[in-house]
């Protein structure tokens, strides 16, 4: 997909990705990294970005793309195949009836079940292929939205970790885009004409995540530093801030 110069990322975005990879020790010498190419802008940008990082990094690692088709072959995946070919990346497509399983399950929380199914299938495929890591395209907005969803429904201040071991498969799930705003990804994806293959189901626009996304957008107008504040809190939660039974806090008065 063009020369290395044409693959260059905006400096700010390159720093954000580099910081995430370094801070959370995501990629090591000789790693084989599977990249989940879902058909959306985020995963296409992730694959493109990791190719750029690989070409410039002194750390040598290899990349392959894995696409899970949850429609079990009812969508045309050829745009993704042309995209990976243009990047010189091997590409495996797994066709699995995820949406059919969701319809039969009649679960009240299909989005959560869908995410777990997809991640599990991709992790298993990565383990079978001998990959050390599975890279997913979750960005900064996803991090913040997950924090608020967990507060609302689980009473916990937490989000997914940028580098998490899946104990069943032994594969590490890494998320190099956790510091990158969704708006910046969208701008780059549109500018570069990344392919989009719609694997979305009918629940996406009416999900609680969609509601939280809109709500956070409104909150950010009043609190422009909301995203950076939440990221800071995730990395610096102190034990004395927690209400643990039997614990006491010290009030300092000037």
C-alpha positions in Angstrom: 0.0 0.0 0.0 2.5 2.6 -1.2 6.0 3.3 -0.1 7.1 3.5 3.5 6.9 7.3 3.3 3.3 7.0 2.3 2.7 4.7 5.2 4.0 7.3 7.7 1.6 8.0 10.6 0.9 11.4 12.0 3.6 12.2 14.6 1.2 12.5 17.5 -0.5 9.2 16.6 2.8 7.4 16.2 3.9 8.6 19.6 0.7 7.4 21.2 1.0 4.0 19.7 4.7 3.8 20.6 4.0 4.8 24.1 1.3 2.2 24.6 3.5 -0.6 23.1 6.4 0.4 25.3 4.5 1.2 28.5 2.6 -2.1 28.6 5.4 -4.2 27.1 3.2 -5.4 24.2 5.7 -6.6 21.5 9.0 -8.4 21.9 11.8 -9.6 19.7 10.7 -12.5 17.5 7.0 -12.2 18.3 4.4 -13.4 15.9 1.5 -11.1 16.2 -2.0 -11.9 14.9 -4.0 -8.8 14.2 -7.8 -9.1 14.4 -9.1 -7.5 11.2 -12.8 -7.1 11.9 -13.8 -5.2 8.8 -14.2 -1.8 10.6 -12.0 1.3 10.5 -10.3 0.7 13.8 -8.9 -2.7 13.0 -7.8 -1.6 9.5 -6.0 1.3 11.1 -4.4 -1.0 13.6 -3.1 -3.3 10.9 -1.8 -0.4 8.9 -0.1 1.1 12.0 1.5 -2.1 13.1 3.0 -2.6 9.7 4.5 0.9 9.9 5.8 0.2 13.4 7.3 -3.1 12.2 9.1 -1.4 9.3 10.7 1.2 11.6 11.3 -0.7 14.8 14.6 -2.2 15.8 12.5 -5.0 17.5 11.9 -7.6 14.8 8.4 -9.2 14.8 6.0 -10.6 12.2 2.4 -9.8 11.5 -0.5 -11.8 10.1 -4.2 -10.8 9.9 -7.1 -12.9 11.1 -10.7 -12.0 10.1 -13.7 -13.6 11.9 -16.7 -13.5 9.6 -19.6 -13.8 12.1 -22.1 -14.3 9.2 -20.6 -17.6 8.3 -19.7 -16.6 4.8 -22.7 -14.4 3.9 -20.5 -11.2 3.5 -18.0 -10.4 0.8 -14.6 -10.3 2.4 -12.6 -9.6 -0.8 -12.0 -5.9 0.1 -10.2 -7.0 3.2 -8.2 -9.6 1.2 -7.1 -6.9 -1.3 -6.1 -4.6 1.7 -3.9 -7.2 3.4 -2.4 -8.1 0.0 -1.5 -4.5 -0.5 0.3 -4.4 2.9 2.1 -7.7 2.2 0.4 -9.4 5.1 -0.8 -13.0 5.3 -4.5 -13.2 5.9 -6.7 -15.9 7.4 -10.5 -15.8 7.3 -12.5 -17.8 9.8 -16.2 -18.2 9.0 -18.4 -18.9 12.0 -22.1 -18.5 12.7 -21.8 -16.1 15.6 -24.9 -14.1 14.7 -26.9 -17.3 14.3 -25.8 -18.4 17.8 -26.8 -15.1 19.3 -30.3 -15.3 17.7 -30.8 -18.7 19.2 -29.5 -17.8 22.6 -32.1 -15.0 23.1 -29.7 -13.4 25.6 -30.7 -10.0 27.1 -27.1 -8.9 26.6 -26.1 -10.0 23.1 -23.3 -7.4 22.8 -21.3 -8.8 25.7 -21.8 -12.4 24.5 -20.9 -11.5 20.9 -17.7 -9.8 22.1 -16.7 -12.8 24.2 -17.4 -15.2 21.4 -15.4 -13.3 18.9 -12.5 -12.8 21.2 -12.5 -16.5 22.2 -12.5 -17.7 18.6 -9.8 -15.3 17.6 -7.6 -16.2 20.6 -8.1 -20.0 19.8 -7.1 -19.4 16.2 -4.1 -17.4 17.3 -3.0 -20.2 19.7 -3.4 -22.8 17.0 -1.3 -20.7 14.7 1.5 -20.3 17.2 1.1 -16.6 17.7 2.4 -14.9 20.9 -0.2 -12.1 20.8 -3.5 -11.1 19.4 -3.7 -7.4 18.6 -7.2 -5.8 18.8 -8.3 -2.4 17.7 -9.7 -0.9 20.8 -9.0 2.8 21.0 -9.1 5.5 23.8 -12.9 6.0 23.4 -13.5 2.3 23.9 -11.5 2.5 27.1 -13.5 5.4 28.5 -16.8 3.9 27.5 -16.0 0.6 29.1 -15.1 2.4 32.4 -18.5 4.0 32.5 -20.3 0.8 31.5 -18.6 -1.1 34.4 -19.5 1.7 36.8 -23.2 1.6 35.7 -23.7 -2.2 35.6 -21.0 -3.8 37.8 -20.2 -1.1 40.3 -16.5 -1.3 39.5 -14.0 1.3 38.2 -12.2 -0.7 35.6 -11.6 -1.2 31.9 -10.0 -3.9 29.8 -6.2 -4.1 30.2 -3.9 -3.1 27.3 -2.0 -6.3 27.7 -4.0 -9.2 29.1 -3.2 -12.9 29.2 -6.0 -15.2 28.2 -5.5 -18.2 30.5 -7.3 -20.8 28.5 -5.3 -20.2 25.3 -2.1 -18.7 26.7 -2.4 -15.9 24.1 -1.8 -12.3 25.1 -4.4 -9.8 23.9 -2.7 -6.5 23.2 -4.4 -3.2 22.4 -1.8 -0.7 20.9 -4.4 2.0 20.1 -5.6 2.6 23.7 -4.1 6.1 23.8 -5.5 7.1 20.3 -8.8 9.0 20.0 -11.4 7.5 17.8 -11.7 10.8 15.9 -8.1 10.6 14.8 -8.5 7.0 13.6 -11.6 8.0 11.6 -9.8 10.9 10.0 -6.9 8.7 8.9 -9.1 5.8 7.7 -11.2 8.2 5.6 -8.1 9.9 4.2 -6.4 6.6 3.2 -9.6 4.9 2.0 -9.4 1.9 4.2 -11.9 -0.8 3.3 -15.0 -1.3 5.4 -16.9 -4.6 5.5 -20.0 -4.3 7.5 -20.3 -7.2 10.0 -22.5 -5.3 12.3 -25.7 -6.7 13.8 -28.9 -5.0 14.5 -28.1 -4.3 18.1 -25.2 -1.9 17.7 -27.1 1.4 17.3 -29.4 0.6 20.3 -26.8 -0.8 22.7 -25.9 0.8 26.0 -22.4 1.4 24.6 -23.9 3.5 21.9 -25.9 5.4 24.6 -22.7 5.9 26.7 -20.8 7.1 23.7 -23.3 9.9 23.1 -23.5 10.8 26.8 -19.7 11.0 27.0 -19.6 13.2 24.0 -21.9 15.6 25.8 -19.9 15.4 29.0 -16.7 16.2 27.2 -18.1 19.5 26.0 -18.2 20.6 29.7 -15.1 18.7 30.7 -12.7 18.6 27.7 -10.0 16.7 29.7 -12.5 13.9 30.6 -10.7 11.2 28.6 -7.2 12.0 29.8 -8.5 12.2 33.4 -10.0 8.7 33.2 -6.8 7.3 31.7 -4.8 8.9 34.5 -7.2 7.4 37.1 -6.9 3.9 35.6 -3.1 4.1 36.0 -3.0 5.7 39.4 -5.9 4.3 41.5 -4.6 4.4 45.1 -5.6 2.0 47.8 -6.4 4.8 50.2 -9.1 5.9 47.8 -11.0 2.7 48.1 -13.7 2.1 50.7 -12.5 -1.1 52.2 -14.3 -2.5 55.2 -12.5 -1.7 58.4 -10.1 0.8 56.8 -9.6 4.4 57.8 -8.4 7.4 56.0 -6.3 10.3 57.3 -7.8 13.8 56.7 -5.1 16.4 56.3 -6.0 19.9 57.3 -3.8 22.9 56.4 
